[in-house]
Amino acid sequence: MINVLAALGRGTLNFIANIGRAGIMLALVVVRRSATRHSIRGLIMQLYSVGVFSLPIIIVSGIFIGMVIVTGK
């Protein structure tokens, strides 16, 4: 019985600790967000380049998936 209660307490404490860590991370993101406002243009440029450079991979994947679907019928 004591082992069951110990396991329950340990699980509860781990859960609360994880919520605390998530809260700390959220607070850090909110605090540091104001420092990154001027780098939004750089972020948009990086997202654009990642999207453009991933198009060949998407096209090749689509071709192979299409071939698998056609041969599977």
C-alpha positions, 0 to 999 in steps of 0.5 A: 500500500505504501509503494502505491502511495509513493508511486502516486506521489512521485507521479504527481510531483513529476507532473507538477514539475513538468507544468512548472518547466513549461510555465518557465519556458513560456515566460522566457518566450514572452520576455524575449519576444520583444527582443526579436521583433526586429528580426522578423524579416530575417525569419520570413526570409528563412521560412521562404528559402526553406519552403522553396528549397524543399519543393524538389523533395516534395515533388520527388516524394509525390512522384514515388507515392503516385507510382506506388498507388498506381502499381498497388491497384 
